[in-house]
Amino acid sequence: MKQALHILKEHLDDINYNKLMEIQSPVLHDFVAQYVELCQPGRVAVITDSADDLNYIREQAIQTGEESELNIKGHTVHFDGFYDQARDKENTKLLLPRGQTFSKNINSMDKDEGEKEIKSIMKGIMKGHHMYVRFFCLGPVDSPFSILTCQLTDSAYVAHSLDLLYRQGYEAFRHADPSEQFFRIVHSQGELENVVSKHVFKRRIYIDPEDKIVYSANTQYGGNTLGLKKLAMRLAIKRATDEDWLCEHMFVMGVHGPGNRKTYFTGAFPSLCGKTSTSMMPGEKIVGDDIAYLKVIDGKVRAVNVEKGMFGIIMGINSKDDPIIYKTLHTPNEIIFSNVLTTEDGEVYWIDKDVSMPEKGVNYSGEWTPDKKDNSGNIIPPSHKNARFTLSLDCLENYDSRIEDPTGVEVGGIIYGGRDSYAWMPLREAFDWEHGIITIGASLESETTAATLGREGVPKFNPMSNLDFVSVPLSDYIQSNLDFGRKADVVPKIFGVNYFLRDDSGNWLNERNDKSVWLKWMDLRVHGDVDAIMTPVGFIPKYPDLKKLFGDILSKSFSEGDYIQQFSLRVMPFLSKIHRILDIYNEVPNAPEIIFDTLNAEVERLEAAQAAYGNFIHPAKFE
């Protein structure tokens, strides 16, 4: 302890030292001292919850050149390096004790080797930089869901982004029991060249679930550096598994139903499958768009948004399909744009924005014109496909103040959605919790798109849309989900949605706003207001109910032909999908036997229906 205090006294001025000492946590003092000594920053700034301290961070982001002001008050832009535009999956690894391995889908390495490597990389990495010591709370403050977190970073942009995304936690640390555990995150952007990370090819993002610490070096991109987001999510999944609750890659939203009621849903969707657009449906309320903690409290499943802000993909956002976000992005608020195109007059442009593309500007590649090419001869788009915006959710007109409810919101339903051209109907409801977790959540797939991998239509396994972030053996994660529902007296219904079903000619069978009807039907089902048809794969809506909802909600017709085409059971694609999933779980060590029992039972039901009715089965056959 004396050694830690000596290090801190040597490297911190009196004001910052006293701020740190206000927190009566020897573990915290040791943590900060260890990485001050290792990283050797030129100055250490301990940031409290005060307005002056938060404004200091904003000013630092501008002064360092990490952000630049735009023409709308409160708007700034940040550029990551040309090769630092996305999560680095290859170099993001769990640090596990020697001899411990998870499934082949989870990237990991030996803990001792990883610690040795990352500490070697971080030695002296902050020379000449400020180290910002930041305190936050995951989940509402003073809540059964709260997890305190401390992040050290030398990036004012990262520190500023964290302020928009998370609840301040300095006062929570001050009042916490000195023995309370907290998550720890150490990040450095490393040596800079033109204000971006110079040694990006030495990026390392390592997560140690046992010691509850995250390391990130030589990167600025938010997915690699905003430690409280997907990096701390790995720590939370480990903790949740140990403590019998869930940390999920889910939005939380409120859907309005008859009689002014509001039913809360959580939902997990892989990238490009409609997660944000679902959570932001006009007329509904948003609690969170990305990560949720779920706990059983007084027999009911309740959920909170881990965050208070949104780090959203901006590509494709337009005034017609995304009116709420689009309006917010053009209103004076505190917003950070990253990797978009900026013009001389301080305007921003992104791919598929519904205005004319500028003839020149500045983007992540520097000075830009429409004919600019990269070193491989490829045209550089005006903004990156992964360009982002960062804002606090209270900027949005559909913001739900229940986001700060310390007990969370009661979950009426859980939605899993993937990208499936040929098998899953647009909407179905599981028979029960186990059936939903196994045949929908744990069987979730998303087809690749040509834009991302160059080969379209390849199904990618992504159980609960969480595979990249699972920090325990996959078998334990699935079992934890199964056990969770059994603890509740009131069990949420589980639904599967698919916005990407095609006909035999490859045409989409749904329009983008049809999902509003699916949400309203799910609300009715949660409250027992409508019946459903039992099929071999779950319950589906009845035609008259959907016809009425399409007319009431969207003022458009929904013909019986549309219904038959969308909700008929496609037996062969369903069977192919289930057999793919069975093959995957056959290779997962210690996979729960109930997975195989449940999936094989579904195969038997499908084969029986196929024998009776063929490969394309009209919904009326099951009534």
C-alpha positions in Angstrom: 0.0 0.0 0.0 2.8 2.4 0.9 4.5 1.8 -2.4 1.3 2.5 -4.3 0.7 5.8 -2.4 4.4 6.7 -3.0 4.0 6.2 -6.7 0.8 8.2 -6.8 2.3 11.0 -4.7 5.2 11.2 -7.1 3.2 11.3 -10.3 0.0 13.2 -9.4 -0.2 16.8 -8.4 -1.9 17.6 -5.1 -5.3 18.3 -6.6 -5.5 15.0 -8.5 -3.9 13.0 -5.7 -6.6 14.3 -3.3 -9.3 13.5 -5.7 -8.1 9.9 -5.9 -7.7 9.6 -2.1 -11.4 10.6 -1.7 -12.1 7.1 -2.8 -11.3 4.7 0.1 -10.3 1.8 -2.0 -6.7 0.3 -1.7 -7.5 -1.9 -4.7 -8.2 1.2 -6.8 -5.1 3.0 -5.6 -2.9 -0.1 -6.4 -4.5 -0.3 -9.9 -3.9 3.3 -10.8 -0.4 3.3 -9.3 0.6 0.1 -11.2 -0.4 1.5 -14.6 0.9 5.0 -13.9 4.3 3.4 -13.2 4.1 1.1 -16.2 2.7 3.5 -18.9 4.6 6.5 -17.7 2.2 9.3 -18.6 3.3 12.9 -18.7 0.4 14.0 -16.5 -2.4 12.2 -14.6 -5.9 13.8 -14.5 -8.4 12.3 -12.1 -11.9 13.2 -13.4 -14.8 13.5 -11.0 -18.5 13.9 -11.9 -18.3 17.7 -11.7 -19.3 19.9 -14.7 -15.9 21.5 -14.7 -14.1 18.2 -15.0 -16.4 16.9 -17.7 -16.0 20.2 -19.7 -12.2 19.8 -19.3 -12.4 16.5 -21.1 -14.4 18.1 -24.0 -11.8 20.9 -24.2 -9.0 18.4 -24.2 -10.6 16.4 -27.1 -10.5 19.6 -29.2 -7.1 20.9 -28.0 -5.4 17.6 -28.8 -6.9 17.5 -32.3 -8.7 14.2 -31.6 -12.0 16.0 -32.3 -12.9 19.0 -34.4 -15.9 21.3 -34.0 -18.7 21.2 -36.7 -21.1 23.9 -37.6 -24.0 22.7 -35.4 -23.5 23.6 -31.7 -22.2 20.7 -29.7 -21.3 18.5 -32.7 -17.7 17.3 -33.2 -16.0 14.9 -35.6 -13.3 12.4 -34.9 -11.2 10.3 -37.4 -9.7 7.0 -36.6 -6.7 5.8 -38.6 -7.2 4.4 -42.1 -6.6 0.8 -40.8 -8.3 1.3 -37.5 -11.9 1.3 -38.5 -13.5 -1.7 -36.8 -13.3 -4.2 -34.0 -10.0 -6.2 -34.3 -11.4 -9.7 -33.8 -8.1 -11.4 -34.5 -6.3 -9.6 -31.8 -9.1 -9.5 -29.3 -8.5 -12.4 -26.9 -9.6 -13.8 -23.6 -6.7 -14.5 -21.3 -7.3 -17.9 -19.8 -5.2 -19.9 -17.2 -2.8 -22.4 -18.8 -4.6 -25.5 -20.0 -8.1 -24.0 -20.0 -9.8 -23.7 -23.3 -13.3 -22.8 -24.5 -15.0 -23.8 -27.7 -13.2 -23.2 -31.0 -15.5 -20.2 -31.6 -14.0 -18.2 -28.8 -10.7 -16.5 -29.3 -8.3 -17.0 -26.4 -4.7 -17.4 -25.3 -2.6 -18.3 -22.3 -3.0 -15.7 -19.6 0.6 -15.6 -18.5 1.8 -15.1 -22.1 -0.8 -12.5 -22.8 -0.1 -10.5 -19.7 3.6 -10.5 -20.4 3.1 -9.4 -24.0 0.6 -6.6 -23.2 2.6 -5.2 -20.3 5.7 -5.2 -22.6 3.7 -3.2 -25.2 2.4 -0.8 -22.6 5.7 0.0 -20.9 6.2 3.7 -21.4 3.3 3.8 -24.0 1.9 7.0 -22.5 5.1 9.1 -22.4 4.1 12.7 -23.3 0.4 11.9 -23.0 -2.2 12.7 -20.4 -3.7 9.7 -18.5 -7.3 10.3 -17.7 -8.6 8.4 -14.7 -12.3 7.9 -15.3 -15.1 6.5 -13.1 -18.4 5.1 -14.3 -21.4 2.9 -13.3 -22.7 0.2 -15.6 -26.4 0.2 -15.1 -28.3 2.7 -13.0 -26.5 4.0 -10.0 -27.5 2.6 -6.6 -29.3 -0.3 -8.2 -29.2 -4.1 -7.9 -27.7 -4.1 -11.4 -24.9 -1.6 -10.8 -21.3 -2.5 -11.6 -18.6 0.1 -10.9 -15.9 0.5 -13.5 -12.7 2.5 -13.7 -11.0 3.1 -17.1 -7.6 4.6 -17.6 -7.0 6.1 -21.1 -4.7 8.6 -22.8 -7.3 9.5 -25.4 -9.5 12.5 -24.7 -11.8 11.3 -27.5 -12.3 8.0 -25.8 -12.9 9.8 -22.4 -15.4 12.1 -24.0 -17.3 9.3 -25.7 -17.5 7.5 -22.4 -19.2 10.5 -20.9 -21.9 10.4 -23.5 -22.4 6.6 -23.2 -22.2 5.9 -19.5 -23.4 7.1 -16.1 -20.8 9.0 -14.1 -19.4 7.0 -11.2 -16.9 9.0 -9.2 -19.4 9.7 -6.4 -20.6 6.1 -6.5 -16.9 5.0 -6.0 -16.6 7.5 -3.1 -19.6 6.0 -1.3 -18.9 2.4 -2.1 -17.7 -0.1 0.4 -13.8 -0.2 0.0 -14.0 -3.9 -0.6 -16.5 -3.7 -3.5 -15.3 -5.3 -6.7 -15.1 -3.2 -9.8 -14.1 -3.7 -13.5 -10.7 -2.2 -14.5 -9.8 -1.1 -18.0 -6.4 0.2 -19.3 -6.3 1.8 -22.7 -3.6 3.7 -24.7 -3.8 4.9 -28.3 0.0 4.5 -28.3 2.4 6.7 -30.3 0.5 9.1 -32.6 1.2 10.2 -36.1 -1.1 12.9 -37.5 -3.3 12.4 -34.3 -4.0 8.7 -35.0 -2.4 5.6 -33.7 0.9 5.0 -35.5 1.4 1.3 -34.6 -2.0 0.1 -35.4 -0.6 -3.3 -36.6 0.5 -3.9 -33.0 -3.1 -3.6 -31.7 -3.9 -5.8 -28.8 -7.2 -6.0 -26.9 -7.0 -8.6 -24.1 -9.7 -9.4 -21.6 -9.0 -11.2 -18.3 -12.4 -12.4 -17.0 -11.0 -13.8 -13.7 -9.1 -10.7 -12.7 -11.8 -8.4 -14.2 -9.4 -6.3 -16.3 -9.3 -5.3 -19.9 -6.2 -4.1 -21.8 -6.3 -2.2 -25.1 -3.3 -0.7 -26.9 -2.4 1.0 -30.2 -5.9 1.7 -31.3 -8.5 4.5 -31.2 -11.6 2.9 -32.8 -14.4 2.9 -30.2 -15.1 -0.9 -30.4 -11.5 -1.5 -29.3 -11.2 1.3 -26.8 -14.5 2.1 -25.2 -13.8 -0.4 -22.5 -17.2 -0.3 -20.8 -18.9 -1.5 -24.0 -18.3 -4.9 -25.5 -15.0 -5.4 -23.7 -16.5 -5.0 -20.2 -19.4 -7.1 -21.5 -17.1 -10.1 -21.5 -16.3 -9.4 -17.8 -20.0 -9.0 -17.1 -21.0 -12.3 -18.8 -18.5 -14.1 -16.6 -19.8 -12.4 -13.5 -23.4 -13.1 -14.6 -22.8 -16.8 -15.2 -21.2 -17.0 -11.7 -24.0 -15.1 -10.0 -27.1 -16.6 -12.0 -28.2 -13.5 -14.0 -27.7 -12.6 -17.7 -25.7 -10.1 -19.6 -27.0 -10.0 -23.1 -26.4 -8.3 -26.4 -29.9 -6.9 -26.4 -31.9 -3.7 -26.8 -34.6 -2.8 -24.3 -37.7 -1.1 -25.7 -41.3 -0.3 -24.7 -44.1 -1.2 -27.1 -47.5 0.6 -26.7 -50.6 -1.6 -26.7 -54.3 -1.2 -26.1 -55.5 0.8 -23.1 -52.3 2.9 -22.9 -50.3 0.0 -21.7 -46.6 -0.4 -22.5 -44.9 -3.8 -22.7 -41.1 -4.0 -22.5 -39.2 -6.3 -24.8 -35.5 -7.1 -25.1 -34.0 -8.2 -28.4 -30.8 -9.7 -29.8 -29.9 -9.3 -33.5 -26.6 -9.8 -35.2 -25.1 -6.9 -37.1 -27.2 -5.7 -40.2 -30.3 -7.7 -39.1 -32.5 -4.8 -37.9 -31.6 -4.4 -34.3 -31.3 -0.6 -34.1 -34.3 0.0 -36.5 -36.4 -2.3 -34.3 -35.5 -0.5 -31.1 -36.1 2.9 -32.7 -39.5 2.2 -34.2 -41.5 5.4 -34.5 -44.3 5.6 -31.8 -42.5 3.3 -29.4 -40.0 4.0 -26.6 -36.3 3.2 -26.3 -34.6 2.2 -23.1 -31.4 0.9 -24.7 -30.1 -0.2 -28.1 -27.2 -2.6 -27.3 -26.5 -4.3 -24.0 -28.8 -5.3 -21.2 -28.5 -6.9 -17.8 -31.4 -9.2 -16.8 -32.2 -10.4 -13.3 -35.1 -12.1 -11.6 -36.4 -9.8 -8.9 -39.5 -10.8 -6.9 -40.2 -13.6 -9.4 -40.2 -11.3 -12.5 -37.5 -10.9 -15.1 -36.4 -7.3 -15.1 -33.9 -5.6 -17.4 -31.8 -2.4 -17.5 -29.8 -0.7 -20.1 -26.1 -1.0 -19.2 -25.5 2.3 -21.0 -27.2 5.7 -21.2 -26.0 6.5 -24.8 -25.7 5.1 -28.3 -22.6 4.4 -30.4 -24.5 3.8 -33.6 -23.6 2.9 -37.2 -24.6 5.9 -39.3 -24.4 4.4 -42.8 -27.9 4.2 -44.3 -29.6 6.5 -41.9 -32.0 8.7 -43.8 -34.9 11.1 -43.1 -37.6 8.6 -44.4 -36.6 5.4 -42.7 -35.0 6.8 -39.5 -36.8 10.0 -38.8 -36.0 10.2 -35.1 -32.2 9.6 -35.3 -32.0 11.7 -38.5 -33.7 14.7 -36.7 -31.4 14.3 -33.7 -28.3 14.2 -35.9 -29.3 17.7 -37.2 -30.2 19.3 -33.9 -27.9 21.1 -31.5 -26.8 18.4 -29.0 -23.6 16.9 -27.8 -22.8 14.4 -30.6 -19.5 12.9 -31.8 -19.4 11.8 -35.4 -16.6 9.4 -36.4 -15.2 8.5 -39.8 -17.8 10.5 -41.8 -17.1 13.0 -44.5 -16.9 16.7 -43.5 -17.1 19.7 -45.8 -15.5 23.1 -45.7 -18.7 24.6 -44.1 -18.7 22.0 -41.2 -21.4 19.8 -42.6 -21.2 16.0 -42.4 -22.1 13.4 -45.0 -22.3 9.6 -44.8 -23.1 6.7 -47.2 -26.8 6.7 -48.2 -27.6 10.0 -46.5 -30.6 11.3 -48.6 -28.9 14.5 -49.8 -26.5 15.1 -52.7 -23.0 13.7 -52.1 -20.4 16.6 -51.8 -17.7 16.9 -54.5 -14.9 17.2 -51.9 -14.3 17.0 -48.2 -12.2 15.4 -45.5 -12.6 11.9 -44.2 -10.6 9.2 -42.5 -8.3 9.1 -45.5 -7.6 12.8 -45.5 -8.5 15.2 -48.3 -11.2 13.3 -50.3 -12.8 13.5 -53.8 -15.1 10.9 -55.4 -12.3 9.5 -57.5 -9.8 9.0 -54.7 -8.4 5.4 -54.4 -6.6 3.5 -51.8 -3.2 1.7 -52.3 -5.0 -1.3 -53.8 -6.7 0.8 -56.4 -10.1 0.7 -54.8 -12.4 3.7 -54.7 -12.5 5.2 -51.2 -16.1 5.9 -50.2 -17.1 9.3 -48.7 -17.5 7.8 -45.3 -16.5 4.5 -43.8 -19.2 1.7 -43.8 -18.6 1.5 -40.1 -18.7 5.3 -39.5 -20.5 6.1 -36.2 -22.3 8.6 -34.1 -22.1 8.9 -30.3 -24.8 10.5 -28.3 -26.7 10.4 -25.1 -30.1 8.7 -25.4 -31.9 11.6 -23.8 -31.3 13.6 -27.0 -34.0 11.3 -28.7 -37.6 12.2 -28.7 -38.6 8.5 -28.1 -36.4 8.4 -24.9 -38.0 6.4 -22.1 -37.2 7.9 -18.6 -37.5 4.4 -17.2 -33.9 4.0 -18.3 -32.9 5.3 -14.9 -35.3 3.0 -12.9 -33.0 1.3 -10.4 -35.2 -1.9 -10.5 -35.3 -2.0 -14.3 -38.3 -2.7 -16.4 -40.3 -5.9 -16.4 -39.6 -7.9 -19.5 -42.7 -9.2 -21.3 -41.0 -10.8 -24.2 -37.5 -11.5 -25.7 -36.9 -11.2 -29.4 -34.2 -12.9 -31.4 -33.7 -11.9 -35.1 -31.4 -13.1 -37.8 -31.0 -12.8 -41.6 -32.5 -15.8 -43.3 -33.6 -15.8 -46.9 -35.4 -19.1 -47.0 -36.4 -20.8 -43.7 -37.6 -18.7 -40.8 -41.0 -17.0 -41.3 -41.1 -13.3 -40.4 -42.5 -14.0 -37.0 -43.1 -16.9 -34.6 -43.4 -17.6 -30.9 -41.7 -20.4 -29.1 -43.7 -23.0 -27.2 -42.0 -22.2 -23.9 -38.7 -20.9 -22.5 -36.5 -23.9 -23.2 -37.9 -24.3 -26.8 -37.2 -20.6 -27.4 -33.7 -20.5 -26.0 -32.7 -23.6 -27.9 -34.5 -23.4 -31.3 -34.4 -19.7 -31.7 -31.8 -18.0 -29.4 -29.1 -20.7 -29.4 -29.8 -21.5 -33.1 -29.5 -17.9 -34.3 -27.8 -17.5 -37.6 -27.2 -14.5 -39.9 -26.5 -14.8 -43.6 -23.4 -12.9 -44.7 -23.8 -10.1 -47.2 -21.7 -9.5 -50.3 -20.8 -6.1 -48.9 -19.1 -7.6 -45.8 -17.4 -10.8 -46.9 -17.7 -10.8 -50.7 -19.9 -13.9 -50.6 -23.6 -13.6 -50.0 -26.0 -16.0 -48.3 -23.5 -18.0 -46.1 -25.2 -18.7 -42.7 -23.0 -17.6 -39.8 -23.7 -19.1 -36.4 -24.2 -16.5 -33.7 -26.1 -17.8 -30.6 -28.0 -15.0 -28.9 -26.1 -12.7 -31.1 -23.4 -12.9 -28.5 -20.8 -15.3 -29.7 -18.0 -12.7 -30.1 -18.4 -11.7 -26.5 -18.9 -15.0 -24.6 -16.3 -15.2 -21.9 -17.2 -18.6 -20.5 -17.5 -22.0 -22.2 -20.3 -21.9 -24.7 -22.0 -24.9 -23.0 -22.1 -22.9 -19.7 -23.5 -19.8 -21.4 -26.3 -21.8 -22.9 -27.0 -23.6 -19.7 -27.1 -20.3 -17.8 -29.7 -19.0 -20.2 -31.8 -22.1 -19.7 -31.6 -22.0 -16.0 -32.4 -18.3 -15.8 -36.0 -18.7 -17.1 -36.7 -21.5 -14.7 -36.1 -19.2 -11.7 -38.9 -16.8 -12.7 -42.5 -17.0 -11.7 -43.5 -14.9 -14.7 -41.6 -16.1 -17.7 -41.2 -13.8 -20.7 -42.4 -15.2 -24.1 -39.7 -15.8 -26.6 -40.1 -14.7 -30.3 -38.1 -15.2 -33.4 -38.2 -12.6 -36.3 -36.7 -12.5 -39.7 -37.0 -9.4 -41.8 -35.1 -10.9 -44.8 -37.3 -13.7 -46.2 -37.3 -13.9 -50.0 -39.5 -15.6 -52.6 -38.2 -18.0 -55.2 -37.1 -15.2 -57.4 -35.1 -13.6 -54.7 -37.4 -10.7 -53.9 -37.9 -9.5 -50.4 -41.3 -10.4 -49.0 -41.5 -7.7 -46.4 -41.1 -3.9 -46.2 -38.9 -2.2 -43.7 -41.7 -0.9 -41.6 -43.6 -4.2 -41.4 -41.8 -4.9 -38.2 -44.1 -2.4 -36.4 -46.9 -4.9 -37.0 -44.8 -7.8 -35.7 -44.1 -5.8 -32.5 -47.8 -5.0 -32.0 -48.7 -8.7 -32.4 -46.1 -9.7 -29.9 -47.6 -7.3 -27.4 -51.0 -8.8 -27.9 -49.6 -12.3 -27.4 -47.8 -11.3 -24.1 -51.2 -10.3 -22.7 -53.2 -13.1 -24.2 -55.3 -10.8 -26.4 -55.1 -13.0 -29.6 -54.8 -16.7 -30.4 -52.1 -18.3 -32.6 -51.6 -21.3 -34.8 -49.4 -24.1 -33.4 -46.9 -25.4 -36.0 -44.0 -27.8 -35.6 -41.7 -24.9 -35.0 -43.8 -22.6 -32.8 -46.8 -20.4 -32.8 -47.6 -18.1 -35.8 -50.1 -15.3 -36.1 -53.6 -15.9 -37.6 -54.4 -14.1 -40.8 -57.3 -11.9 -39.6 -55.2 -10.6 -36.7 -52.4 -9.5 -39.1 -54.8 -8.1 -41.6 -56.3 -5.9 -39.0 -52.9 -4.8 -37.6 -51.6 -3.9 -41.0 -54.7 -1.7 -41.6 -54.7 -0.1 -38.2 -50.9 0.5 -37.8 -49.7 1.0 -41.4 -52.9 1.8 -43.2 -52.1 -0.7 -45.9 -53.6 -4.0 -47.1 -52.2 -7.4 -46.2 -53.6 -10.0 -48.5 -54.2 -13.6 -47.8 -51.7 -14.4 -50.5 -49.1 -12.3 -48.7 -49.8 -14.2 -45.5 -49.6 -17.6 -47.2 -46.3 -16.8 -48.9 -44.7 -15.4 -45.7 -46.1 -17.8 -43.1 -46.2 -21.1 -44.8 -43.8 -23.6 -43.4 -40.7 -24.2 -45.6 -39.8 -27.6 -44.4 -36.5 -28.4 -46.3 -34.7 -25.1 -45.4 -35.9 -25.5 -41.8 -34.5 -29.1 -41.6 -31.2 -28.0 -43.2 -30.8 -25.2 -40.7 -31.5 -27.5 -37.7 -29.0 -30.1 -38.9 -26.4 -27.4 -39.3 -27.0 -26.3 -35.7 -26.9 -29.9 -34.5 -23.5 -30.4 -36.2 -22.2 -27.3 -34.5 -23.3 -28.3 -31.0 -21.9 -31.8 -31.6 -18.5 -30.1 -31.5 -19.2 -28.0 -28.4 -17.6 -29.6 -25.4 -20.2 -30.6 -22.7 -23.1 -29.1 -24.7 -26.3 -29.6 -22.6 -28.2 -32.7 -23.7 -31.4 -30.8 -23.8 -30.1 -29.0 -26.9 -30.0 -32.2 -28.8 -33.3 -33.5 -27.4 -35.1 -30.3 -28.3 -33.7 -29.9 -31.8 -34.2 -33.6 -32.6 -37.8 -33.3 -31.5 -38.3 -30.4 -33.8 -36.8 -32.5 -36.7 -39.3 -35.3 -35.9 -42.3 -32.8 -36.0 -41.1 -31.3 -39.2 -40.6 -34.7 -40.9 -44.1 -35.8 -39.8 -45.6 -32.6 -41.2 -43.6 -33.1 -44.4 -44.9 -36.7 -44.8 -48.5 -35.4 -44.3 -48.5 -32.1 -46.3 -45.3 -31.8 -48.4 -42.4 -29.3 -48.3 -44.4 -26.0 -48.4 -47.2 -26.2 -45.9 -50.1 -23.7 -45.8 -50.7 -22.3 -42.3 -54.4 -23.5 -42.5 -53.1 -27.1 -42.4 -52.2 -26.6 -38.7 -55.4 -25.0 -37.6 
